[in-house]
Amino acid sequence: MRRRAAHVALVGAGIALLVTGLLWSRAGVQVDELGWLSLGLVIVVATALVGGHLAGRLGQATVLGELLAGMVLGSVASSARLHFIASDPYLDILAQLGMLLLLFEVGLDLSVGDLFAVGPSAMTVALIGTVSSLVVGAGAAALVMPAAPSATHIFMGAALTATSVGITARVLKDLGASRSTEARIVLGAAVVDDVLGLVVLGIAGASFAPRPAAPAEMSIAALIMKTVGFLILAIVLGRWLTPEWFRRAARIRSKGALLAVGLCFCFFLSWAASSIGLAALVGAFAAGLVLEDAHSEMFVRRGERPLNELLQPMTSFLVPVFFVLVGFRADVRVFAHPTALVVPLALTLAAIVGKLLCGVGVFARGASRLTIACGMIPRGEVALVFAALGSAYRVGGRPLLDQSGYTAIVTVVILTTLITPPALKWSFGQRKGAHVISRPAA
């Protein structure tokens, strides 16, 4: 009882001192930039946490909940005086850093060996899906947005090229089909699809990002060669040089050595990509692709965690900030007019058709073309990266993606993520005798 009375007395004294200090101060109280950043992070991180939790309870992907929560937050921003979140430059930098680490993490989950392990069907599925999504998506954008420049049409088609197979992998596991022929082709195609998507992103970045030299003078062939050449050099030289770098770093007894060296490699390749006119994200992805479990082996032997686990606290904080801000900046008011629904629905249809066409590239005996095509439908992280970059790029002094185009891409991610699980379950139900790969002998 006495302790409670003491706490009440201390709180009362604190309030009295605070109020007296505020009244005594002649200068007006003004929140500095760090204060506004702190408040913005509180709101954004809490929103991401609630949205991800609700999505998980409903059996949906966490990213979907973070996106939708960001859209809800953005819709009430004006009335709640939260509009500063969209314009805070420091919050935007943190979101961009989250975007960079997201691509680094995606690369870490893959390996160069995965790129060469995919079969002909996986390679063909990825190529057809990428090209068809680009062509169909650009055509749909031109049809429903005739007033927009052709660069916008091409960019929106490019945003639909990369598949996000996180939701697909989870559904296949739930169905007990994670070792089926279809799963192997889908996941193998996704590896190639990620690389192709980053090549397309690099070309788009070099074509539309503001540069001292005019990008129009550079041909598409030159951009492709530059992007592919950078990836080849980064991967080959990285695999050759990084083992020795990490062996030397292992001599440093600081527990943060592995994370520091890994991040330095990521940021260096990001700078290198940006310095030659490519998107910095291409370098981050290449860095993740180079680094494998062997690079962490000497650190793990002495009791430390591997690099992907060390990176987890950073990505779990910064990546949701990126997703919430993407949803926050999507203007849901455009859906108040029925005609505004035409663009996102047309792009969603184009995204589905573009990946359904990739089923013709399946040559494996006993594999379901429909199941594989359905597994390639969902769009995710890379499409959101395209949306964020498109709103920043300028063509003729105007944003490459206006509010309608930006919101349409975000809507495509949401709809394709919702469509994929029931589509996969239905396609597997059509053929219960899916061919399952036997486990190789030990």
C-alpha positions as a Markdown table, in Angstrom:
| # | Residue | x | y | z |
|---|---|---|---|---|
| 1 | Met | 0.0 | 0.0 | 0.0 |
| 2 | Arg | 2.8 | 2.4 | 0.9 |
| 3 | Arg | 4.7 | 1.5 | -2.3 |
| 4 | Arg | 1.6 | 2.4 | -4.4 |
| 5 | Ala | 1.2 | 5.7 | -2.5 |
| 6 | Ala | 4.9 | 6.4 | -3.2 |
| 7 | His | 4.4 | 5.7 | -7.0 |
| 8 | Val | 1.4 | 8.0 | -7.1 |
| 9 | Ala | 3.4 | 10.7 | -5.3 |
| 10 | Leu | 6.3 | 10.4 | -7.8 |
| 11 | Val | 4.0 | 10.6 | -10.8 |
| 12 | Gly | 2.3 | 13.7 | -9.3 |
| 13 | Ala | 5.7 | 15.3 | -8.7 |
| 14 | Gly | 6.8 | 14.5 | -12.3 |
| 15 | Ile | 3.7 | 16.0 | -13.8 |
| 16 | Ala | 4.0 | 19.1 | -11.6 |
| 17 | Leu | 7.7 | 19.6 | -12.7 |
| 18 | Leu | 6.9 | 19.0 | -16.3 |
| 19 | Val | 3.9 | 21.5 | -16.4 |
| 20 | Thr | 5.9 | 24.1 | -14.5 |
| 21 | Gly | 8.8 | 23.7 | -16.9 |
| 22 | Leu | 6.6 | 24.1 | -19.9 |
| 23 | Leu | 4.9 | 27.2 | -18.5 |
| 24 | Trp | 8.1 | 28.8 | -17.4 |
| 25 | Ser | 9.8 | 28.2 | -20.8 |
| 26 | Arg | 9.3 | 31.3 | -23.0 |
| 27 | Ala | 10.3 | 29.6 | -26.3 |
| 28 | Gly | 7.6 | 27.6 | -28.0 |
| 29 | Val | 7.9 | 23.8 | -27.9 |
| 30 | Gln | 8.8 | 22.3 | -31.3 |
| 31 | Val | 9.3 | 18.7 | -32.1 |
| 32 | Asp | 12.6 | 18.1 | -34.0 |
| 33 | Glu | 13.1 | 15.7 | -36.9 |
| 34 | Leu | 14.2 | 12.9 | -34.7 |
| 35 | Gly | 11.1 | 13.2 | -32.7 |
| 36 | Trp | 8.8 | 13.1 | -35.7 |
| 37 | Leu | 10.8 | 10.1 | -37.0 |
| 38 | Ser | 10.4 | 8.3 | -33.7 |
| 39 | Leu | 6.6 | 8.9 | -33.7 |
| 40 | Gly | 6.4 | 7.7 | -37.3 |
| 41 | Leu | 8.2 | 4.5 | -36.5 |
| 42 | Val | 6.0 | 3.8 | -33.6 |
| 43 | Ile | 2.9 | 4.1 | -35.8 |
| 44 | Val | 4.3 | 2.2 | -38.8 |
| 45 | Val | 5.9 | -0.6 | -36.8 |
| 46 | Ala | 2.8 | -1.1 | -34.7 |
| 47 | Thr | 0.6 | -1.1 | -37.8 |
| 48 | Ala | 2.8 | -3.7 | -39.4 |
| 49 | Leu | 2.7 | -5.9 | -36.3 |
| 50 | Val | -1.1 | -5.7 | -36.1 |
| 51 | Gly | -1.6 | -6.3 | -39.8 |
| 52 | Gly | 0.8 | -9.2 | -40.0 |
| 53 | His | -0.8 | -10.8 | -36.9 |
| 54 | Leu | -4.3 | -10.6 | -38.3 |
| 55 | Ala | -3.2 | -12.0 | -41.7 |
| 56 | Gly | -1.5 | -14.9 | -40.0 |
| 57 | Arg | -4.7 | -15.6 | -37.9 |
| 58 | Leu | -6.6 | -15.7 | -41.2 |
| 59 | Gly | -4.1 | -18.1 | -42.8 |
| 60 | Gln | -2.8 | -15.4 | -45.2 |
| 61 | Ala | 0.8 | -14.2 | -45.9 |
| 62 | Thr | 2.2 | -11.6 | -43.4 |
| 63 | Val | 3.1 | -9.2 | -46.2 |
| 64 | Leu | -0.6 | -9.1 | -47.3 |
| 65 | Gly | -1.6 | -8.0 | -43.8 |
| 66 | Glu | 1.1 | -5.3 | -43.7 |
| 67 | Leu | 0.0 | -4.0 | -47.1 |
| 68 | Leu | -3.7 | -3.8 | -46.1 |
| 69 | Ala | -2.9 | -2.3 | -42.7 |
| 70 | Gly | -0.8 | 0.4 | -44.5 |
| 71 | Met | -3.7 | 1.1 | -46.8 |
| 72 | Val | -6.1 | 1.4 | -43.9 |
| 73 | Leu | -3.7 | 3.7 | -42.1 |
| 74 | Gly | -3.3 | 5.8 | -45.2 |
| 75 | Ser | -7.0 | 6.2 | -45.6 |
| 76 | Val | -7.4 | 7.7 | -42.1 |
| 77 | Ala | -4.1 | 9.7 | -42.3 |
| 78 | Ser | -5.7 | 13.1 | -43.1 |
| 79 | Ser | -8.3 | 12.9 | -40.3 |
| 80 | Ala | -5.8 | 11.7 | -37.8 |
| 81 | Arg | -3.1 | 14.2 | -38.8 |
| 82 | Leu | -0.7 | 11.4 | -39.9 |
| 83 | His | 0.1 | 12.8 | -43.3 |
| 84 | Phe | 3.6 | 13.5 | -42.2 |
| 85 | Ile | 4.4 | 9.8 | -42.5 |
| 86 | Ala | 4.2 | 9.8 | -46.3 |
| 87 | Ser | 6.5 | 12.8 | -46.6 |
| 88 | Asp | 9.1 | 12.1 | -43.8 |
| 89 | Pro | 12.4 | 11.8 | -45.8 |
| 90 | Tyr | 14.1 | 9.8 | -43.0 |
| 91 | Leu | 11.3 | 7.3 | -42.7 |
| 92 | Asp | 11.5 | 6.9 | -46.5 |
| 93 | Ile | 15.3 | 6.2 | -46.3 |
| 94 | Leu | 14.6 | 3.5 | -43.7 |
| 95 | Ala | 12.0 | 2.0 | -46.0 |
| 96 | Gln | 14.4 | 2.0 | -48.9 |
| 97 | Leu | 17.0 | 0.4 | -46.7 |
| 98 | Gly | 14.4 | -2.3 | -45.8 |
| 99 | Met | 13.8 | -2.8 | -49.6 |
| 100 | Leu | 17.6 | -3.2 | -50.1 |
| 101 | Leu | 17.9 | -5.8 | -47.2 |
| 102 | Leu | 14.8 | -7.6 | -48.5 |
| 103 | Leu | 16.5 | -8.3 | -51.9 |
| 104 | Phe | 19.7 | -9.3 | -50.0 |
| 105 | Glu | 17.7 | -11.7 | -47.9 |
| 106 | Val | 16.0 | -13.1 | -51.0 |
| 107 | Gly | 19.4 | -13.8 | -52.6 |
| 108 | Leu | 20.6 | -15.4 | -49.4 |
| 109 | Asp | 17.8 | -17.9 | -49.6 |
| 110 | Leu | 19.0 | -19.0 | -53.0 |
| 111 | Ser | 22.3 | -20.2 | -54.2 |
| 112 | Val | 24.2 | -20.2 | -57.5 |
| 113 | Gly | 23.9 | -24.0 | -57.5 |
| 114 | Asp | 20.1 | -23.6 | -57.6 |
| 115 | Leu | 20.4 | -21.6 | -60.8 |
| 116 | Phe | 22.1 | -24.6 | -62.5 |
| 117 | Ala | 20.1 | -27.3 | -60.9 |
| 118 | Val | 16.8 | -26.4 | -62.6 |
| 119 | Gly | 15.6 | -28.5 | -65.4 |
| 120 | Pro | 14.5 | -27.5 | -68.9 |
| 121 | Ser | 10.9 | -27.2 | -67.9 |
| 122 | Ala | 11.7 | -24.8 | -65.0 |
| 123 | Met | 13.9 | -22.7 | -67.3 |
| 124 | Thr | 11.3 | -22.6 | -70.0 |
| 125 | Val | 8.4 | -21.8 | -67.6 |
| 126 | Ala | 10.4 | -18.9 | -66.2 |
| 127 | Leu | 11.3 | -17.5 | -69.6 |
| 128 | Ile | 7.7 | -17.8 | -71.0 |
| 129 | Gly | 6.2 | -16.4 | -67.8 |
| 130 | Thr | 8.4 | -13.4 | -67.7 |
| 131 | Val | 8.0 | -12.5 | -71.4 |
| 132 | Ser | 4.3 | -13.1 | -71.5 |
| 133 | Ser | 3.6 | -11.2 | -68.3 |
| 134 | Leu | 5.6 | -8.2 | -69.7 |
| 135 | Val | 3.8 | -8.2 | -73.0 |
| 136 | Val | 0.3 | -8.9 | -71.7 |
| 137 | Gly | 0.7 | -6.5 | -68.8 |
| 138 | Ala | 2.0 | -3.7 | -71.0 |
| 139 | Gly | -0.8 | -4.3 | -73.5 |
| 140 | Ala | -3.4 | -4.2 | -70.8 |
| 141 | Ala | -1.9 | -1.0 | -69.4 |
| 142 | Ala | -2.0 | 0.6 | -72.8 |
| 143 | Leu | -5.6 | -0.5 | -73.3 |
| 144 | Val | -7.0 | 0.9 | -70.0 |
| 145 | Met | -4.6 | 3.9 | -69.6 |
| 146 | Pro | -4.3 | 5.3 | -73.2 |
| 147 | Ala | -3.4 | 8.8 | -72.0 |
| 148 | Ala | -0.3 | 7.5 | -70.1 |
| 149 | Pro | 3.1 | 7.5 | -71.9 |
| 150 | Ser | 4.3 | 4.3 | -73.4 |
| 151 | Ala | 7.1 | 4.2 | -70.8 |
| 152 | Thr | 4.5 | 3.8 | -68.1 |
| 153 | His | 2.8 | 0.9 | -70.0 |
| 154 | Ile | 6.1 | -0.9 | -70.3 |
| 155 | Phe | 7.0 | -0.3 | -66.7 |
| 156 | Met | 3.7 | -1.6 | -65.4 |
| 157 | Gly | 4.1 | -4.7 | -67.6 |
| 158 | Ala | 7.6 | -5.1 | -66.2 |
| 159 | Ala | 6.3 | -4.9 | -62.6 |
| 160 | Leu | 4.2 | -8.0 | -63.3 |
| 161 | Thr | 7.1 | -10.2 | -64.4 |
| 162 | Ala | 8.5 | -11.6 | -61.1 |
| 163 | Thr | 6.7 | -14.4 | -59.2 |
| 164 | Ser | 6.6 | -14.5 | -55.4 |
| 165 | Val | 6.5 | -18.1 | -54.5 |
| 166 | Gly | 6.4 | -17.8 | -50.7 |
| 167 | Ile | 2.7 | -18.4 | -50.6 |
| 168 | Thr | 2.9 | -21.1 | -53.2 |
| 169 | Ala | 5.6 | -23.0 | -51.3 |
| 170 | Arg | 3.4 | -22.8 | -48.1 |
| 171 | Val | 0.3 | -24.1 | -49.9 |
| 172 | Leu | 2.3 | -27.0 | -51.5 |
| 173 | Lys | 3.6 | -28.0 | -48.1 |
| 174 | Asp | 0.1 | -27.9 | -46.6 |
| 175 | Leu | -1.1 | -30.1 | -49.4 |
| 176 | Gly | 1.7 | -32.6 | -48.9 |
| 177 | Ala | 2.9 | -31.9 | -52.4 |
| 178 | Ser | 6.2 | -30.1 | -51.6 |
| 179 | Arg | 8.2 | -32.9 | -53.2 |
| 180 | Ser | 6.0 | -33.3 | -56.3 |
| 181 | Thr | 7.1 | -32.7 | -59.8 |
| 182 | Glu | 5.0 | -29.6 | -60.0 |
| 183 | Ala | 6.6 | -28.2 | -56.8 |
| 184 | Arg | 10.1 | -28.8 | -58.1 |
| 185 | Ile | 9.3 | -27.1 | -61.4 |
| 186 | Val | 7.6 | -24.1 | -59.7 |
| 187 | Leu | 10.3 | -23.6 | -57.2 |
| 188 | Gly | 13.0 | -24.1 | -59.8 |
| 189 | Ala | 11.3 | -21.7 | -62.2 |
| 190 | Ala | 11.1 | -19.2 | -59.3 |
| 191 | Val | 14.8 | -19.1 | -58.9 |
| 192 | Val | 15.3 | -18.2 | -62.6 |
| 193 | Asp | 12.3 | -15.9 | -62.4 |
| 194 | Asp | 13.9 | -13.9 | -59.6 |
| 195 | Val | 17.0 | -13.4 | -61.6 |
| 196 | Leu | 15.0 | -12.4 | -64.7 |
| 197 | Gly | 12.9 | -10.0 | -62.6 |
| 198 | Leu | 16.1 | -8.4 | -61.3 |
| 199 | Val | 17.4 | -8.1 | -64.9 |
| 200 | Val | 14.2 | -6.4 | -65.9 |
| 201 | Leu | 14.4 | -4.2 | -62.8 |
| 202 | Gly | 17.9 | -3.2 | -63.7 |
| 203 | Ile | 16.9 | -2.3 | -67.2 |
| 204 | Ala | 14.0 | -0.3 | -66.0 |
| 205 | Gly | 16.1 | 1.5 | -63.4 |
| 206 | Ala | 18.7 | 2.4 | -66.1 |
| 207 | Ser | 16.0 | 3.5 | -68.5 |
| 208 | Phe | 13.9 | 5.7 | -66.2 |
| 209 | Ala | 16.0 | 6.8 | -63.2 |
| 210 | Pro | 17.3 | 10.3 | -63.5 |
| 211 | Arg | 20.9 | 10.2 | -64.6 |
| 212 | Pro | 23.4 | 12.8 | -65.8 |
| 213 | Ala | 23.6 | 11.2 | -69.2 |
| 214 | Ala | 20.3 | 10.8 | -71.1 |
| 215 | Pro | 19.1 | 7.2 | -70.8 |
| 216 | Ala | 17.3 | 7.5 | -74.2 |
| 217 | Glu | 20.7 | 7.3 | -75.9 |
| 218 | Met | 21.2 | 3.8 | -74.5 |
| 219 | Ser | 19.7 | 0.9 | -76.4 |
| 220 | Ile | 17.8 | -1.9 | -74.7 |
| 221 | Ala | 20.4 | -4.4 | -75.9 |
| 222 | Ala | 23.1 | -2.4 | -74.1 |
| 223 | Leu | 21.1 | -2.3 | -70.9 |
| 224 | Ile | 20.6 | -6.0 | -71.0 |
| 225 | Met | 24.2 | -6.6 | -71.6 |
| 226 | Lys | 25.2 | -4.3 | -68.8 |
| 227 | Thr | 22.8 | -5.9 | -66.3 |
| 228 | Val | 23.7 | -9.5 | -67.2 |
| 229 | Gly | 27.4 | -8.6 | -67.3 |
| 230 | Phe | 27.2 | -7.1 | -63.8 |
| 231 | Leu | 25.5 | -10.1 | -62.4 |
| 232 | Ile | 28.0 | -12.5 | -64.0 |
| 233 | Leu | 31.0 | -10.5 | -62.7 |
| 234 | Ala | 29.5 | -10.0 | -59.3 |
| 235 | Ile | 28.7 | -13.7 | -58.9 |
| 236 | Val | 31.9 | -15.2 | -60.4 |
| 237 | Leu | 34.3 | -12.7 | -58.7 |
| 238 | Gly | 32.3 | -12.9 | -55.5 |
| 239 | Arg | 32.4 | -16.7 | -55.3 |
| 240 | Trp | 36.2 | -16.5 | -56.0 |
| 241 | Leu | 37.1 | -13.7 | -53.6 |
| 242 | Thr | 34.6 | -13.8 | -50.7 |
| 243 | Pro | 35.7 | -17.1 | -49.1 |
| 244 | Glu | 39.1 | -15.6 | -48.3 |
| 245 | Trp | 37.6 | -12.4 | -47.1 |
| 246 | Phe | 35.3 | -14.2 | -44.7 |
| 247 | Arg | 38.2 | -16.5 | -43.5 |
| 248 | Arg | 40.2 | -13.3 | -42.6 |
| 249 | Ala | 37.1 | -11.8 | -41.0 |
| 250 | Ala | 36.8 | -14.9 | -38.8 |
| 251 | Arg | 40.1 | -14.0 | -37.1 |
| 252 | Ile | 38.3 | -11.0 | -35.7 |
| 253 | Arg | 36.9 | -12.1 | -32.3 |
| 254 | Ser | 34.1 | -9.5 | -32.3 |
| 255 | Lys | 30.7 | -11.2 | -32.3 |
| 256 | Gly | 29.5 | -8.7 | -34.9 |
| 257 | Ala | 32.2 | -9.5 | -37.5 |
| 258 | Leu | 30.1 | -11.8 | -39.7 |
| 259 | Leu | 27.2 | -9.4 | -39.9 |
| 260 | Ala | 29.4 | -6.5 | -40.5 |
| 261 | Val | 31.3 | -8.2 | -43.4 |
| 262 | Gly | 28.1 | -9.5 | -44.9 |
| 263 | Leu | 26.4 | -6.1 | -44.9 |
| 264 | Cys | 29.6 | -4.4 | -46.2 |
| 265 | Phe | 29.6 | -6.8 | -49.1 |
| 266 | Cys | 25.9 | -6.1 | -49.7 |
| 267 | Phe | 26.2 | -2.3 | -49.6 |
| 268 | Phe | 29.4 | -2.3 | -51.7 |
| 269 | Leu | 27.7 | -4.3 | -54.6 |
| 270 | Ser | 24.6 | -2.0 | -54.2 |
| 271 | Trp | 26.9 | 1.0 | -54.7 |
| 272 | Ala | 28.7 | -0.7 | -57.6 |
| 273 | Ala | 25.4 | -1.4 | -59.3 |
| 274 | Ser | 24.1 | 2.2 | -58.8 |
| 275 | Ser | 27.4 | 3.7 | -60.0 |
| 276 | Ile | 27.1 | 2.1 | -63.4 |
| 277 | Gly | 23.4 | 3.1 | -63.8 |
| 278 | Leu | 21.6 | 0.0 | -62.5 |
| 279 | Ala | 19.3 | -0.2 | -59.6 |
| 280 | Ala | 21.1 | -0.7 | -56.3 |
| 281 | Leu | 18.7 | -3.5 | -55.5 |
| 282 | Val | 20.4 | -5.6 | -58.3 |
| 283 | Gly | 23.7 | -5.4 | -56.4 |
| 284 | Ala | 22.0 | -6.4 | -53.1 |
| 285 | Phe | 20.4 | -9.4 | -54.7 |
| 286 | Ala | 23.7 | -10.4 | -56.3 |
| 287 | Ala | 25.5 | -10.2 | -52.9 |
| 288 | Gly | 22.9 | -12.4 | -51.3 |
| 289 | Leu | 23.2 | -14.9 | -54.2 |
| 290 | Val | 27.0 | -15.1 | -53.7 |
| 291 | Leu | 27.0 | -15.6 | -50.0 |
| 292 | Glu | 26.2 | -19.2 | -48.9 |
| 293 | Asp | 26.2 | -21.2 | -45.7 |
| 294 | Ala | 30.0 | -22.0 | -46.2 |
| 295 | His | 30.8 | -18.3 | -45.6 |
| 296 | Ser | 29.3 | -18.5 | -42.1 |
| 297 | Glu | 30.8 | -21.9 | -41.3 |
| 298 | Met | 33.9 | -20.7 | -39.4 |
| 299 | Phe | 31.8 | -18.3 | -37.4 |
| 300 | Val | 29.2 | -21.0 | -36.6 |
| 301 | Arg | 31.9 | -23.4 | -35.4 |
| 302 | Arg | 32.8 | -20.9 | -32.6 |
| 303 | Gly | 29.2 | -20.7 | -31.5 |
| 304 | Glu | 27.8 | -17.8 | -33.5 |
| 305 | Arg | 24.7 | -17.8 | -35.6 |
| 306 | Pro | 24.8 | -17.9 | -39.5 |
| 307 | Leu | 24.4 | -14.7 | -41.5 |
| 308 | Asn | 20.8 | -15.1 | -42.4 |
| 309 | Glu | 19.8 | -15.5 | -38.8 |
| 310 | Leu | 21.9 | -12.4 | -37.8 |
| 311 | Leu | 20.2 | -10.4 | -40.5 |
| 312 | Gln | 16.7 | -11.4 | -39.2 |
| 313 | Pro | 16.3 | -8.7 | -36.5 |
| 314 | Met | 17.1 | -6.0 | -39.1 |
| 315 | Thr | 14.8 | -7.3 | -41.7 |
| 316 | Ser | 12.0 | -8.0 | -39.3 |
| 317 | Phe | 12.1 | -4.3 | -38.4 |
| 318 | Leu | 12.9 | -2.5 | -41.7 |
| 319 | Val | 11.1 | -4.7 | -44.3 |
| 320 | Pro | 7.6 | -4.2 | -42.7 |
| 321 | Val | 8.3 | -0.5 | -42.7 |
| 322 | Phe | 8.7 | -0.7 | -46.4 |
| 323 | Phe | 5.5 | -2.7 | -46.9 |
| 324 | Val | 3.4 | -0.5 | -44.7 |
| 325 | Leu | 4.6 | 2.6 | -46.5 |
| 326 | Val | 3.8 | 1.1 | -49.8 |
| 327 | Gly | 0.2 | 0.4 | -48.6 |
| 328 | Phe | 0.1 | 3.9 | -47.0 |
| 329 | Arg | 0.8 | 5.6 | -50.2 |
| 330 | Ala | -1.8 | 3.7 | -52.2 |
| 331 | Asp | -4.8 | 6.0 | -52.5 |
| 332 | Val | -7.8 | 3.9 | -51.8 |
| 333 | Arg | -10.1 | 6.8 | -52.7 |
| 334 | Val | -9.5 | 6.0 | -56.3 |
| 335 | Phe | -11.8 | 3.0 | -55.9 |
| 336 | Ala | -14.7 | 5.3 | -54.9 |
| 337 | His | -15.4 | 5.6 | -58.6 |
| 338 | Pro | -16.4 | 2.4 | -60.5 |
| 339 | Thr | -14.3 | 3.4 | -63.5 |
| 340 | Ala | -11.2 | 3.5 | -61.3 |
| 341 | Leu | -11.5 | -0.3 | -60.7 |
| 342 | Val | -10.9 | -1.0 | -64.4 |
| 343 | Val | -7.1 | -0.4 | -64.2 |
| 344 | Pro | -6.3 | -2.7 | -61.2 |
| 345 | Leu | -8.7 | -5.4 | -62.4 |
| 346 | Ala | -7.3 | -5.3 | -65.9 |
| 347 | Leu | -3.8 | -5.6 | -64.6 |
| 348 | Thr | -4.7 | -8.4 | -62.3 |
| 349 | Leu | -6.3 | -10.3 | -65.2 |
| 350 | Ala | -3.1 | -9.6 | -67.3 |
| 351 | Ala | -0.9 | -10.9 | -64.4 |
| 352 | Ile | -2.9 | -14.1 | -64.2 |
| 353 | Val | -3.0 | -14.7 | -68.0 |
| 354 | Gly | 0.7 | -13.9 | -68.3 |
| 355 | Lys | 1.6 | -16.7 | -65.9 |
| 356 | Leu | -1.1 | -19.2 | -67.1 |
| 357 | Leu | 0.7 | -19.0 | -70.5 |
| 358 | Cys | 3.9 | -20.3 | -69.0 |
| 359 | Gly | 2.2 | -23.7 | -68.6 |
| 360 | Val | 3.0 | -24.5 | -72.3 |
| 361 | Gly | 6.7 | -24.6 | -71.3 |
| 362 | Val | 6.2 | -27.7 | -69.1 |
| 363 | Phe | 7.8 | -30.8 | -70.7 |
| 364 | Ala | 8.2 | -33.1 | -67.7 |
| 365 | Arg | 6.2 | -36.3 | -67.9 |
| 366 | Gly | 3.2 | -36.5 | -65.6 |
| 367 | Ala | 3.4 | -32.9 | -64.5 |
| 368 | Ser | 0.2 | -30.8 | -64.4 |
| 369 | Arg | 0.6 | -27.6 | -66.6 |
| 370 | Leu | -2.4 | -26.0 | -64.8 |
| 371 | Thr | -0.9 | -26.6 | -61.3 |
| 372 | Ile | 2.5 | -25.2 | -62.3 |
| 373 | Ala | 0.8 | -22.2 | -64.0 |
| 374 | Cys | -1.3 | -21.5 | -60.9 |
| 375 | Gly | 1.8 | -21.7 | -58.7 |
| 376 | Met | 3.5 | -19.0 | -60.7 |
| 377 | Ile | 0.5 | -16.5 | -60.3 |
| 378 | Pro | 1.3 | -14.6 | -57.0 |
| 379 | Arg | 3.2 | -11.4 | -57.2 |
| 380 | Gly | 4.9 | -10.0 | -54.2 |
| 381 | Glu | 8.1 | -8.2 | -53.1 |
| 382 | Val | 9.6 | -7.4 | -56.5 |
| 383 | Ala | 6.3 | -5.9 | -57.8 |
| 384 | Leu | 6.1 | -3.7 | -54.7 |
| 385 | Val | 9.7 | -2.6 | -55.3 |
| 386 | Phe | 8.6 | -1.7 | -58.9 |
| 387 | Ala | 5.7 | 0.3 | -57.5 |
| 388 | Ala | 8.0 | 2.2 | -55.1 |
| 389 | Leu | 10.5 | 3.0 | -57.8 |
| 390 | Gly | 7.9 | 3.9 | -60.4 |
| 391 | Ser | 6.5 | 6.7 | -58.2 |
| 392 | Ala | 10.0 | 8.1 | -57.8 |
| 393 | Tyr | 11.1 | 8.0 | -61.4 |
| 394 | Arg | 10.2 | 10.9 | -63.7 |
| 395 | Val | 9.3 | 11.0 | -67.4 |
| 396 | Gly | 8.8 | 14.4 | -68.9 |
| 397 | Gly | 8.8 | 16.0 | -65.4 |
| 398 | Arg | 5.9 | 13.8 | -64.2 |
| 399 | Pro | 6.0 | 10.6 | -62.1 |
| 400 | Leu | 6.4 | 7.4 | -64.2 |
| 401 | Leu | 3.5 | 5.9 | -62.1 |
| 402 | Asp | 0.7 | 8.2 | -61.0 |
| 403 | Gln | -1.4 | 7.5 | -58.0 |
| 404 | Ser | -3.8 | 5.3 | -60.0 |
| 405 | Gly | -1.0 | 3.2 | -61.5 |
| 406 | Tyr | 0.8 | 2.9 | -58.2 |
| 407 | Thr | -2.4 | 1.7 | -56.4 |
| 408 | Ala | -3.1 | -0.7 | -59.2 |
| 409 | Ile | 0.2 | -2.5 | -58.8 |
| 410 | Val | -0.4 | -2.8 | -55.0 |
| 411 | Thr | -3.9 | -4.2 | -55.7 |
| 412 | Val | -2.4 | -6.8 | -58.1 |
| 413 | Val | -0.2 | -8.0 | -55.3 |
| 414 | Ile | -3.1 | -8.3 | -52.9 |
| 415 | Leu | -5.5 | -10.0 | -55.4 |
| 416 | Thr | -3.0 | -12.5 | -56.8 |
| 417 | Thr | -1.9 | -13.5 | -53.3 |
| 418 | Leu | -5.5 | -14.1 | -52.3 |
| 419 | Ile | -6.3 | -16.0 | -55.5 |
| 420 | Thr | -3.3 | -18.4 | -55.5 |
| 421 | Pro | -4.1 | -20.7 | -52.5 |
| 422 | Pro | -7.6 | -21.7 | -53.7 |
| 423 | Ala | -6.4 | -22.0 | -57.3 |
| 424 | Leu | -3.6 | -24.4 | -56.3 |
| 425 | Lys | -5.9 | -26.5 | -54.1 |
| 426 | Trp | -8.5 | -26.7 | -57.0 |
| 427 | Ser | -5.9 | -27.7 | -59.6 |
| 428 | Phe | -4.5 | -30.4 | -57.4 |
| 429 | Gly | -8.0 | -31.7 | -56.8 |
| 430 | Gln | -8.4 | -32.1 | -60.5 |
| 431 | Arg | -5.7 | -34.7 | -60.6 |
| 432 | Lys | -5.1 | -36.6 | -57.4 |
| 433 | Gly | -2.4 | -38.7 | -59.0 |
| 434 | Ala | 0.3 | -36.1 | -59.1 |
| 435 | His | 3.7 | -37.6 | -59.7 |
| 436 | Val | 5.9 | -37.4 | -56.6 |
| 437 | Ile | 9.6 | -37.4 | -56.8 |
| 438 | Ser | 11.2 | -40.2 | -54.8 |
| 439 | Arg | 13.8 | -39.3 | -52.2 |
| 440 | Pro | 17.3 | -39.9 | -53.5 |
| 441 | Ala | 19.3 | -42.6 | -51.9 |
| 442 | Ala | 21.7 | -41.6 | -49.1 |
